[in-house]
Structures are given as structure tokens and as C-alpha cells.
Amino acid sequence: MANLLDSQRNAPAGRRWRATLGRSVRLFSDFRVEQTDPARFYTALAADSVGQLAHYTDGETLEGTVLLDVGGGPGYFRDAFMEAGATYLALDADAGEMKGAGIVAEGSMLGDGMRLPVRTGSVDACYSSNVLEHVPTPTAMLDEMLRVTKPGGVVFCSYTLWWGPWGGHETSPWHLLGGRFARRRYRRKHGHEPKNRFGESMYAATASTGLRWARAQRRAGNAEILAAVPRYHPAWAAWLMRVPVVREVLSWNLLLVLRKT
């Protein structure tokens, strides 16, 4: 089987964005306040996402790119992508999430990521950050993201891995003893359900699922794989995705980047 990491040699080179150790340290530092100061974390992640997505496109900027953000949320990513020159469209299944930053911007849609209300082959880039673990059938959402992307366009999808330290989100690390156990424990301790409820709005997403899907698309001639890496790690840690079991625990988050053929 061809190594997924080999395909990254096809990614455009010479971009300003780099997966350095310093970048990883900054992102993990901001992540520590994700619950208490989400604006700080998501603003930093959105800025990083602009550079990371541009790294895998044909231009050094996103100027003129029509981008669909699946699970766009409260707008932190919208601001960053629009400042980079992209035409930004967003879809979210939760109207409350879309109002998180105070407004619902033009171009926002309420809908299901597994049934995107978007025409086939209509966007230059389809982006999703930390959403796939919240849908019951992740490959259905990945299929939809690929469907709506133009030939030559890029699908960029990252998601939190269940067996990693943050797999259960606010119920972590107790999710490692079972999602339902962690949910019950959270409810007993806090007197209410967690925001991310295992079996309803959070599921056990694995790297193996995403990697199998990406390989299947490559074999079918539907896409080439530009990246399959731990999103927040420095470039030299990309080898983690080569090792079954280890990748599920230590990668935290899988980033898949495909170019539609």
C-alpha cells in the first residue's frame, strides 16, 4: 500500500505557513483556554487555518476562492477567511452556534453536513474543522464535501480523534472508560448534561475511518491525497499517522486534505 505521507510531496511548496514546533506550542497554549476564552483559541486557529489551507492550494493567498465551511459556528473562521480574500459560505446544524459571535452573516445556511444543500462541483474549497466527530456517519459528510467541490478544488477536513486525550471534549479524560460512562459522570458532577453528548452530538471518530475513506477515493480516481497528518503537530511528527493504534492516541486530530480530480 502506498504511504499516505508520500502524497504530500505533491503539495505546493514555498508558502509562508509552516508546521513548526513553535506553531504547535502556540496552538496548544491557546487550546488550554478553549473552554474559558473560546474567542482567543478560535481566532488563533482560524488565522492558522488560512495559512494552512493556502499551503495546499495553487495560490499563496485565498483571494477569489469560493469556500464552504461545514460547521462554521459563530464566525471566527468567517472573519479570517474573508480577510484573506475568500468568498465565504458557511453551514451549521445549530442556529445557536451561528449566533455565538452575535450575528449571523450573509451566506450562512442552517443544514445537515451529511446532506449539504449545495450544488455539486460549486466551491473551490470545502473546509471543516472539528465537526466530523459530531456526526453519526462521518463518511457521509466526507462524501458530501467532496461532491460539492469543483474538480481541482480542495477538501480540507480535520477532526478530533476519540482515543486521544481530548476525544471526549469536556468529558475527557473519562471518555477513555466509555462515552456513556463519561456522560453520566459529567451529569452527576455538574448537575446538567455536557454540551457534547456522546451518542447524540458526539461520536467515537477514529483516524482509521478517515484514512480508509481517503484511500478509497484515491483508488477510485476521485481525488489525490495532499495530506493525512496530525493537524496541530510539527511536520516532523507526521510519521504518527503511519502507525496503527499509536496514531489514534497521540495524534489528537487528523487532518485530511484532498484535491478533487
C-alpha positions as a Markdown table, in Angstrom:
| # | Residue | x | y | z |
|---|---|---|---|---|
| 1 | Met | 0.0 | 0.0 | 0.0 |
| 2 | Ala | 1.3 | 3.4 | -0.9 |
| 3 | Asn | 2.2 | 5.6 | 2.0 |
| 4 | Leu | -0.2 | 8.4 | 2.5 |
| 5 | Leu | 2.6 | 10.7 | 3.6 |
| 6 | Asp | 4.3 | 10.3 | 0.2 |
| 7 | Ser | 1.5 | 12.1 | -1.5 |
| 8 | Gln | 2.3 | 15.3 | 0.4 |
| 9 | Arg | 5.2 | 15.7 | -1.9 |
| 10 | Asn | 2.7 | 16.9 | -4.5 |
| 11 | Ala | 1.6 | 19.8 | -2.2 |
| 12 | Pro | 2.7 | 23.3 | -3.4 |
| 13 | Ala | 6.0 | 24.4 | -1.8 |
| 14 | Gly | 7.3 | 27.7 | -0.8 |
| 15 | Arg | 4.4 | 29.0 | 1.3 |
| 16 | Arg | 4.9 | 31.2 | 4.3 |
| 17 | Trp | 2.9 | 28.8 | 6.5 |
| 18 | Arg | 5.0 | 26.1 | 8.2 |
| 19 | Ala | 4.1 | 23.3 | 10.6 |
| 20 | Thr | 6.8 | 24.2 | 13.1 |
| 21 | Leu | 7.3 | 23.3 | 16.7 |
| 22 | Gly | 6.7 | 27.0 | 17.7 |
| 23 | Arg | 3.4 | 26.9 | 15.9 |
| 24 | Ser | 2.4 | 23.8 | 17.8 |
| 25 | Val | 3.4 | 25.3 | 21.1 |
| 26 | Arg | 1.3 | 28.4 | 20.4 |
| 27 | Leu | -1.8 | 26.5 | 19.4 |
| 28 | Phe | -1.6 | 24.1 | 22.4 |
| 29 | Ser | -1.2 | 27.2 | 24.7 |
| 30 | Asp | -4.3 | 28.8 | 23.2 |
| 31 | Phe | -6.1 | 25.5 | 23.4 |
| 32 | Arg | -5.8 | 25.5 | 27.2 |
| 33 | Val | -8.4 | 28.3 | 27.4 |
| 34 | Glu | -10.7 | 26.9 | 24.7 |
| 35 | Gln | -13.5 | 26.5 | 27.4 |
| 36 | Thr | -12.9 | 29.7 | 29.3 |
| 37 | Asp | -11.9 | 32.0 | 26.4 |
| 38 | Pro | -13.1 | 30.5 | 23.2 |
| 39 | Ala | -12.5 | 33.7 | 21.2 |
| 40 | Arg | -8.8 | 33.5 | 21.9 |
| 41 | Phe | -8.4 | 29.9 | 20.8 |
| 42 | Tyr | -10.7 | 30.0 | 17.7 |
| 43 | Thr | -9.3 | 33.3 | 16.5 |
| 44 | Ala | -5.8 | 31.9 | 16.6 |
| 45 | Leu | -7.0 | 28.6 | 15.0 |
| 46 | Ala | -8.8 | 30.5 | 12.2 |
| 47 | Ala | -5.7 | 32.5 | 11.4 |
| 48 | Asp | -3.6 | 29.4 | 11.3 |
| 49 | Ser | -6.3 | 27.7 | 9.1 |
| 50 | Val | -6.0 | 30.4 | 6.5 |
| 51 | Gly | -2.3 | 29.8 | 6.1 |
| 52 | Gln | -2.7 | 26.0 | 6.2 |
| 53 | Leu | -5.4 | 25.9 | 3.6 |
| 54 | Ala | -3.4 | 28.3 | 1.3 |
| 55 | His | -0.5 | 26.0 | 1.7 |
| 56 | Tyr | -2.4 | 23.3 | -0.2 |
| 57 | Thr | -4.0 | 25.5 | -2.9 |
| 58 | Asp | -2.5 | 26.8 | -6.1 |
| 59 | Gly | -2.1 | 30.3 | -4.9 |
| 60 | Glu | -0.2 | 31.9 | -1.9 |
| 61 | Thr | -3.5 | 33.6 | -0.8 |
| 62 | Leu | -7.1 | 32.7 | -0.9 |
| 63 | Glu | -8.1 | 35.7 | -3.0 |
| 64 | Gly | -11.1 | 34.8 | -5.2 |
| 65 | Thr | -11.6 | 31.3 | -3.6 |
| 66 | Val | -15.2 | 30.3 | -3.1 |
| 67 | Leu | -15.1 | 28.5 | 0.3 |
| 68 | Leu | -17.7 | 26.5 | 2.1 |
| 69 | Asp | -17.2 | 26.0 | 5.8 |
| 70 | Val | -19.1 | 22.9 | 7.0 |
| 71 | Gly | -19.9 | 23.6 | 10.7 |
| 72 | Gly | -18.9 | 27.2 | 10.5 |
| 73 | Gly | -20.1 | 28.0 | 14.0 |
| 74 | Pro | -20.0 | 31.5 | 15.5 |
| 75 | Gly | -17.9 | 33.3 | 12.8 |
| 76 | Tyr | -14.3 | 33.3 | 13.9 |
| 77 | Phe | -13.3 | 31.4 | 10.8 |
| 78 | Arg | -15.6 | 33.6 | 8.6 |
| 79 | Asp | -13.7 | 36.7 | 9.6 |
| 80 | Ala | -10.3 | 35.2 | 8.9 |
| 81 | Phe | -11.2 | 33.7 | 5.5 |
| 82 | Met | -12.9 | 36.8 | 4.3 |
| 83 | Glu | -9.9 | 39.0 | 5.3 |
| 84 | Ala | -7.8 | 36.6 | 3.2 |
| 85 | Gly | -10.0 | 37.4 | 0.2 |
| 86 | Ala | -12.2 | 34.3 | 0.1 |
| 87 | Thr | -15.9 | 34.3 | -0.7 |
| 88 | Tyr | -17.1 | 32.6 | 2.5 |
| 89 | Leu | -20.2 | 30.4 | 2.8 |
| 90 | Ala | -21.0 | 28.5 | 6.0 |
| 91 | Leu | -23.3 | 25.8 | 7.1 |
| 92 | Asp | -24.1 | 24.7 | 10.6 |
| 93 | Ala | -26.7 | 22.4 | 12.1 |
| 94 | Asp | -27.2 | 24.6 | 15.2 |
| 95 | Ala | -28.7 | 28.1 | 14.8 |
| 96 | Gly | -27.4 | 28.9 | 18.3 |
| 97 | Glu | -23.9 | 28.2 | 17.3 |
| 98 | Met | -24.1 | 30.5 | 14.3 |
| 99 | Lys | -25.2 | 33.4 | 16.7 |
| 100 | Gly | -22.3 | 32.7 | 19.1 |
| 101 | Ala | -20.4 | 35.8 | 18.0 |
| 102 | Gly | -23.5 | 38.0 | 18.0 |
| 103 | Ile | -24.6 | 38.0 | 14.3 |
| 104 | Val | -25.5 | 35.5 | 11.6 |
| 105 | Ala | -23.6 | 36.6 | 8.5 |
| 106 | Glu | -24.9 | 36.7 | 4.9 |
| 107 | Gly | -24.0 | 33.4 | 3.2 |
| 108 | Ser | -24.8 | 31.3 | 6.3 |
| 109 | Met | -27.0 | 28.2 | 6.0 |
| 110 | Leu | -28.8 | 26.0 | 8.5 |
| 111 | Gly | -28.5 | 22.4 | 7.4 |
| 112 | Asp | -27.1 | 18.9 | 7.8 |
| 113 | Gly | -23.4 | 18.3 | 6.9 |
| 114 | Met | -24.3 | 14.8 | 5.7 |
| 115 | Arg | -26.8 | 16.3 | 3.2 |
| 116 | Leu | -25.3 | 19.6 | 2.0 |
| 117 | Pro | -27.8 | 21.9 | 0.4 |
| 118 | Val | -25.1 | 22.9 | -2.1 |
| 119 | Arg | -24.8 | 22.2 | -5.9 |
| 120 | Thr | -22.3 | 19.6 | -7.0 |
| 121 | Gly | -19.0 | 21.0 | -8.0 |
| 122 | Ser | -19.7 | 24.5 | -7.0 |
| 123 | Val | -17.0 | 25.5 | -4.5 |
| 124 | Asp | -13.2 | 25.9 | -4.8 |
| 125 | Ala | -12.6 | 24.7 | -1.3 |
| 126 | Cys | -14.7 | 22.8 | 1.2 |
| 127 | Tyr | -13.4 | 23.2 | 4.8 |
| 128 | Ser | -14.4 | 21.7 | 8.1 |
| 129 | Ser | -12.7 | 22.0 | 11.4 |
| 130 | Asn | -13.6 | 19.8 | 14.4 |
| 131 | Val | -17.0 | 18.8 | 13.2 |
| 132 | Leu | -16.7 | 15.3 | 11.9 |
| 133 | Glu | -16.7 | 13.8 | 15.4 |
| 134 | His | -20.2 | 15.3 | 15.9 |
| 135 | Val | -21.9 | 13.4 | 13.0 |
| 136 | Pro | -23.1 | 9.8 | 13.3 |
| 137 | Thr | -21.9 | 8.8 | 9.8 |
| 138 | Pro | -18.6 | 10.7 | 9.1 |
| 139 | Thr | -18.0 | 9.1 | 5.7 |
| 140 | Ala | -21.4 | 10.5 | 4.5 |
| 141 | Met | -20.2 | 14.0 | 5.4 |
| 142 | Leu | -16.8 | 13.5 | 3.7 |
| 143 | Asp | -18.6 | 12.2 | 0.6 |
| 144 | Glu | -20.7 | 15.4 | 0.5 |
| 145 | Met | -17.7 | 17.6 | 1.0 |
| 146 | Leu | -16.0 | 16.0 | -2.0 |
| 147 | Arg | -19.2 | 16.2 | -4.1 |
| 148 | Val | -19.7 | 19.9 | -3.7 |
| 149 | Thr | -16.0 | 20.7 | -4.5 |
| 150 | Lys | -15.0 | 21.6 | -8.1 |
| 151 | Pro | -12.5 | 19.4 | -10.0 |
| 152 | Gly | -9.1 | 20.7 | -9.0 |
| 153 | Gly | -10.6 | 22.1 | -5.8 |
| 154 | Val | -9.5 | 21.2 | -2.2 |
| 155 | Val | -11.3 | 19.3 | 0.6 |
| 156 | Phe | -9.8 | 20.2 | 4.0 |
| 157 | Cys | -11.3 | 18.3 | 6.9 |
| 158 | Ser | -9.9 | 17.9 | 10.4 |
| 159 | Tyr | -11.5 | 16.2 | 13.4 |
| 160 | Thr | -10.7 | 15.2 | 17.0 |
| 161 | Leu | -9.8 | 11.6 | 17.5 |
| 162 | Trp | -11.8 | 9.7 | 20.1 |
| 163 | Trp | -8.8 | 7.9 | 21.7 |
| 164 | Gly | -6.8 | 11.0 | 22.1 |
| 165 | Pro | -6.6 | 13.0 | 25.4 |
| 166 | Trp | -9.4 | 15.4 | 24.2 |
| 167 | Gly | -11.6 | 12.8 | 22.4 |
| 168 | Gly | -14.4 | 13.3 | 24.9 |
| 169 | His | -14.2 | 17.1 | 24.8 |
| 170 | Glu | -15.4 | 18.4 | 28.2 |
| 171 | Thr | -15.9 | 14.8 | 29.5 |
| 172 | Ser | -12.3 | 14.0 | 28.9 |
| 173 | Pro | -10.3 | 12.0 | 30.1 |
| 174 | Trp | -13.2 | 9.9 | 31.4 |
| 175 | His | -14.3 | 9.1 | 27.9 |
| 176 | Leu | -11.5 | 6.6 | 27.7 |
| 177 | Leu | -13.6 | 4.4 | 30.1 |
| 178 | Gly | -16.6 | 4.8 | 27.7 |
| 179 | Gly | -18.5 | 7.6 | 26.3 |
| 180 | Arg | -21.7 | 6.9 | 28.1 |
| 181 | Phe | -19.9 | 6.5 | 31.4 |
| 182 | Ala | -18.2 | 9.8 | 30.9 |
| 183 | Arg | -21.5 | 11.5 | 30.1 |
| 184 | Arg | -23.2 | 10.1 | 33.2 |
| 185 | Arg | -20.2 | 11.2 | 35.4 |
| 186 | Tyr | -20.3 | 14.7 | 33.9 |
| 187 | Arg | -24.1 | 14.9 | 34.6 |
| 188 | Arg | -23.6 | 13.8 | 38.2 |
| 189 | Lys | -20.8 | 16.2 | 38.9 |
| 190 | His | -22.2 | 19.3 | 37.2 |
| 191 | Gly | -26.0 | 18.7 | 37.5 |
| 192 | His | -26.6 | 19.0 | 33.8 |
| 193 | Glu | -25.7 | 17.3 | 30.5 |
| 194 | Pro | -22.4 | 18.2 | 28.7 |
| 195 | Lys | -22.7 | 20.3 | 25.6 |
| 196 | Asn | -21.2 | 17.4 | 23.6 |
| 197 | Arg | -23.4 | 14.4 | 24.4 |
| 198 | Phe | -22.0 | 11.0 | 23.5 |
| 199 | Gly | -24.4 | 9.1 | 21.2 |
| 200 | Glu | -26.3 | 12.3 | 20.3 |
| 201 | Ser | -24.0 | 15.1 | 19.4 |
| 202 | Met | -20.6 | 13.4 | 19.7 |
| 203 | Tyr | -19.3 | 10.1 | 18.5 |
| 204 | Ala | -16.2 | 8.0 | 18.6 |
| 205 | Ala | -14.4 | 9.2 | 15.5 |
| 206 | Thr | -11.2 | 7.4 | 14.6 |
| 207 | Ala | -8.2 | 8.1 | 12.3 |
| 208 | Ser | -8.7 | 4.7 | 10.6 |
| 209 | Thr | -12.1 | 5.7 | 9.4 |
| 210 | Gly | -10.9 | 8.9 | 7.7 |
| 211 | Leu | -7.8 | 7.2 | 6.3 |
| 212 | Arg | -9.8 | 4.3 | 4.8 |
| 213 | Trp | -12.1 | 6.8 | 3.2 |
| 214 | Ala | -9.3 | 8.9 | 1.7 |
| 215 | Arg | -7.6 | 5.8 | 0.3 |
| 216 | Ala | -10.8 | 4.6 | -1.3 |
| 217 | Gln | -11.2 | 8.0 | -3.0 |
| 218 | Arg | -7.7 | 7.8 | -4.4 |
| 219 | Arg | -8.2 | 4.2 | -5.6 |
| 220 | Ala | -11.4 | 5.2 | -7.3 |
| 221 | Gly | -9.7 | 8.1 | -9.0 |
| 222 | Asn | -11.9 | 10.7 | -7.3 |
| 223 | Ala | -9.2 | 12.6 | -5.6 |
| 224 | Glu | -5.5 | 12.8 | -4.8 |
| 225 | Ile | -4.3 | 12.9 | -1.2 |
| 226 | Leu | -2.3 | 16.0 | -0.4 |
| 227 | Ala | -2.1 | 15.4 | 3.4 |
| 228 | Ala | -3.1 | 13.0 | 6.1 |
| 229 | Val | -1.3 | 14.3 | 9.2 |
| 230 | Pro | -1.8 | 15.3 | 12.8 |
| 231 | Arg | -3.2 | 18.8 | 12.4 |
| 232 | Tyr | -1.6 | 20.5 | 15.4 |
| 233 | His | 1.8 | 18.7 | 15.4 |
| 234 | Pro | 5.0 | 19.9 | 13.8 |
| 235 | Ala | 5.8 | 18.5 | 10.4 |
| 236 | Trp | 8.4 | 16.0 | 11.7 |
| 237 | Ala | 5.6 | 14.3 | 13.7 |
| 238 | Ala | 3.7 | 13.3 | 10.5 |
| 239 | Trp | 5.1 | 9.7 | 10.9 |
| 240 | Leu | 2.5 | 9.2 | 13.7 |
| 241 | Met | -0.2 | 8.6 | 11.0 |
| 242 | Arg | 1.8 | 5.6 | 9.7 |
| 243 | Val | 1.4 | 3.6 | 12.9 |
| 244 | Pro | -1.9 | 2.0 | 13.8 |
| 245 | Val | -3.1 | 2.4 | 17.4 |
| 246 | Val | -0.3 | 5.0 | 18.1 |
| 247 | Arg | -2.0 | 7.4 | 15.7 |
| 248 | Glu | -5.3 | 7.1 | 17.5 |
| 249 | Val | -3.8 | 8.1 | 20.8 |
| 250 | Leu | -1.0 | 10.6 | 20.1 |
| 251 | Ser | -2.3 | 12.5 | 17.0 |
| 252 | Trp | -5.1 | 14.3 | 18.8 |
| 253 | Asn | -6.6 | 15.5 | 15.5 |
| 254 | Leu | -6.4 | 14.1 | 12.0 |
| 255 | Leu | -6.2 | 16.5 | 9.0 |
| 256 | Leu | -7.2 | 15.2 | 5.6 |
| 257 | Val | -6.5 | 17.3 | 2.6 |
| 258 | Leu | -7.6 | 16.0 | -0.8 |
| 259 | Arg | -7.6 | 17.6 | -4.3 |
| 260 | Lys | -10.7 | 16.5 | -6.3 |
| 261 | Thr | -9.8 | 15.1 | -9.7 |
